[in-house]
Amino acid sequence: MELTTLIERTQQIREALPLPSVKQRLAAAAQELSKAGDNQARVEWLNESVLALTTELYATDPDGAPCNIDRATYRLLIAAPWGRAGWRKWGLRYWEADMLRRILVVRGQMGRVQPLFDYNDMTRQWYLNYHDYPRLDLGLLYWKANPVTLKEWRTHADVYRKQAHDRMTRHRGEG
């Protein structure tokens, strides 16, 4: 009698709480392990950081003068997310900041679109392109039209990962 009751209860539980099929469970597990969304999440984080920086750079003192860029040269006076002093403050990892810096340098060299930030190799300083983007709305429009893309990220991240792999191979004496 108890065995019959146990079997009936087990059947009722199975009917009340249908478990996903094996294929569904495997797909869910694979999705959790997949890195497909990982790179896109990093790109979105980089875009958020440059948007926040852009907003800060256009901030003004009560007299209307910019407070986070030099008024004469438009040199950045606060740490940028891609800088050695800023990556931690902006919540990035060092290598993510390095990828962002590489992306911005290449954008400046390509010259298809006037970049929002210019880098001077001689002084090793970053400047806001205030001439082409004199207002915050124009700076934000630049990012809307030219966000950091997954393609740009992969281009630089793949090179970075290859260099790291080669370095570890040499370190282990395998190469």
Backbone torsions as a table, in degrees:
resi	resn	phi	psi	omega
1	MET	NA	-44.0	179.6
2	GLU	-66.8	-35.9	179.3
3	LEU	-63.3	-40.3	177.5
4	THR	-63.9	-42.4	178.3
5	THR	-63.4	-43.4	179.4
6	LEU	-61.8	-43.4	179.4
7	ILE	-65.2	-41.6	179.4
8	GLU	-64.4	-43.4	179.2
9	ARG	-64.1	-41.9	178.3
10	THR	-60.8	-43.5	178.5
11	GLN	-63.6	-41.1	178.9
12	GLN	-63.3	-41.7	179.3
13	ILE	-63.6	-43.7	179.3
14	ARG	-61.7	-38.8	-179.6
15	GLU	-73.8	-34.4	-178.1
16	ALA	-74.7	-37.4	-178.1
17	LEU	-120.4	81.6	-178.9
18	PRO	-66.5	126.3	178.4
19	LEU	-81.9	147.2	177.4
20	PRO	-64.6	153.7	179.7
21	SER	-66.0	165.0	-179.1
22	VAL	-59.1	-41.8	-180.0
23	LYS	-61.3	-41.6	179.8
24	GLN	-64.6	-42.6	179.4
25	ARG	-64.9	-41.2	178.0
26	LEU	-64.7	-40.0	178.3
27	ALA	-63.9	-41.3	178.5
28	ALA	-64.2	-41.8	178.7
29	ALA	-65.2	-42.3	178.9
30	ALA	-63.4	-39.2	179.0
31	GLN	-62.6	-39.6	178.8
32	GLU	-66.3	-33.8	-178.8
33	LEU	-83.6	-20.3	-175.8
34	SER	-67.1	143.1	176.9
35	LYS	-97.9	8.2	-175.2
36	ALA	-56.3	-43.9	-178.9
37	GLY	-84.3	-12.0	-176.8
38	ASP	-63.5	-48.0	-179.9
39	ASN	-64.6	-40.8	179.2
40	GLN	-64.7	-37.2	177.7
41	ALA	-63.5	-40.2	177.5
42	ARG	-63.7	-41.9	178.9
43	VAL	-62.2	-42.4	179.0
44	GLU	-64.9	-37.6	177.7
45	TRP	-64.3	-41.9	177.4
46	LEU	-62.7	-43.0	178.7
47	ASN	-62.8	-40.7	177.5
48	GLU	-62.9	-39.4	-177.8
49	SER	-68.7	-39.8	179.6
50	VAL	-72.4	-31.1	175.0
51	LEU	-66.0	-43.3	179.1
52	ALA	-65.2	-42.3	177.7
53	LEU	-62.0	-45.3	-179.7
54	THR	-57.1	-44.7	178.4
55	THR	-60.6	-43.5	179.2
56	GLU	-64.6	-37.0	-176.6
57	LEU	-68.5	-27.5	179.2
58	TYR	-90.5	0.8	177.8
59	ALA	-65.2	147.4	-177.2
60	THR	-125.0	156.9	172.1
61	ASP	-73.2	169.6	179.0
62	PRO	-56.5	-25.4	178.6
63	ASP	-84.8	1.8	177.0
64	GLY	93.2	-3.2	179.8
65	ALA	-82.9	142.2	177.9
66	PRO	-61.7	139.8	-176.2
67	CYS	-107.7	-14.4	-176.9
68	ASN	-113.2	4.6	173.3
69	ILE	-133.7	152.5	176.7
70	ASP	-67.5	130.7	-175.4
71	ARG	-68.1	-26.6	-177.7
72	ALA	-88.9	-41.8	-174.1
73	THR	-109.1	-14.7	-177.1
74	TYR	67.6	23.9	174.7
75	ARG	-68.8	139.6	179.3
76	LEU	-67.6	129.2	179.7
77	LEU	-102.3	-6.8	177.3
78	ILE	-115.7	157.7	-178.4
79	ALA	-66.5	132.3	178.8
80	ALA	-90.4	154.0	-179.8
81	PRO	-59.3	-27.6	-178.1
82	TRP	-91.8	-2.2	-177.3
83	GLY	-87.4	160.5	-179.9
84	ARG	-65.3	-26.2	179.2
85	ALA	-92.9	-9.6	-172.0
86	GLY	-115.0	-17.5	-173.1
87	TRP	-58.5	-40.0	-179.7
88	ARG	-69.8	-40.9	-178.7
89	LYS	-62.9	-30.6	-178.5
90	TRP	-93.7	4.3	175.6
91	GLY	79.5	20.6	178.6
92	LEU	-99.5	164.5	169.8
93	ARG	-88.4	157.7	-177.5
94	TYR	-56.7	-45.5	-176.0
95	TRP	-70.4	-28.6	175.4
96	GLU	-67.1	-41.5	177.5
97	ALA	-63.6	-39.2	178.3
98	ASP	-62.4	-41.4	177.6
99	MET	-63.5	-42.8	178.9
100	LEU	-62.5	-43.3	178.8
101	ARG	-60.4	-44.8	179.3
102	ARG	-62.2	-42.5	178.8
103	ILE	-60.5	-45.8	-178.0
104	LEU	-68.1	-37.3	177.9
105	VAL	-64.5	-45.0	179.6
106	VAL	-63.7	-40.2	177.4
107	ARG	-59.3	-41.5	179.1
108	GLY	-65.4	-35.6	-179.3
109	GLN	-75.6	-30.9	-177.2
110	MET	-70.3	-41.6	175.9
111	GLY	69.7	14.3	177.4
112	ARG	-64.5	-45.9	177.3
113	VAL	-123.5	139.7	177.4
114	GLN	-61.7	121.4	-177.7
115	PRO	-72.1	155.7	177.2
116	LEU	-73.8	-31.3	-179.7
117	PHE	-119.9	134.6	176.7
118	ASP	-110.7	143.0	177.6
119	TYR	-114.4	133.1	177.1
120	ASN	-105.0	112.0	-179.1
121	ASP	-62.1	-35.5	-176.7
122	MET	-65.9	-47.1	-177.2
123	THR	-93.2	-11.7	-176.4
124	ARG	56.2	42.6	-179.2
125	GLN	-122.9	152.9	176.5
126	TRP	-105.2	143.0	-178.1
127	TYR	-129.3	147.0	173.2
128	LEU	-82.4	131.3	178.5
129	ASN	-78.9	73.4	-175.5
130	TYR	-70.1	-24.3	179.6
131	HIS	-63.5	-45.7	-179.0
132	ASP	-88.6	-20.7	-177.7
133	TYR	-132.2	72.8	-174.2
134	PRO	-77.2	-7.4	-178.6
135	ARG	-131.8	156.0	179.8
136	LEU	-57.7	-43.8	-178.1
137	ASP	-60.2	-35.0	177.8
138	LEU	-71.9	-37.3	176.1
139	GLY	-63.5	-41.4	178.7
140	LEU	-70.6	-34.0	175.7
141	LEU	-64.5	-33.8	176.2
142	TYR	-57.3	-47.4	-178.6
143	TRP	-69.4	-31.4	177.8
144	LYS	-66.9	-40.9	-179.5
145	ALA	-80.7	-26.4	-174.4
146	ASN	-134.2	58.5	179.4
147	PRO	-68.3	160.3	171.3
148	VAL	-64.8	130.6	-175.5
149	THR	-107.0	161.9	177.2
150	LEU	-63.0	-35.4	179.0
151	LYS	-63.9	-45.1	177.2
152	GLU	-61.7	-44.3	179.8
153	TRP	-57.8	-49.8	-176.8
154	ARG	-63.2	-40.1	179.9
155	THR	-55.0	-47.7	-177.5
156	HIS	-82.3	-37.2	-178.5
157	ALA	-67.5	-36.5	178.8
158	ASP	-64.3	-41.4	177.4
159	VAL	-63.9	-44.4	179.6
160	TYR	-60.3	-46.8	-179.7
161	ARG	-64.7	-38.9	177.8
162	LYS	-63.2	-43.8	178.1
163	GLN	-62.5	-41.7	178.9
164	ALA	-64.9	-40.3	178.4
165	HIS	-63.7	-45.7	179.3
166	ASP	-62.3	-39.8	178.9
167	ARG	-63.0	-43.7	180.0
168	MET	-69.2	-35.2	177.4
169	THR	-63.3	-44.5	177.6
170	ARG	-64.3	-40.9	-179.3
171	HIS	-61.8	-38.7	-179.9
172	ARG	-79.4	-10.1	-179.8
173	GLY	77.9	23.6	-178.2
174	GLU	-88.6	-14.9	-172.3
175	GLY	-116.7	NA	NA
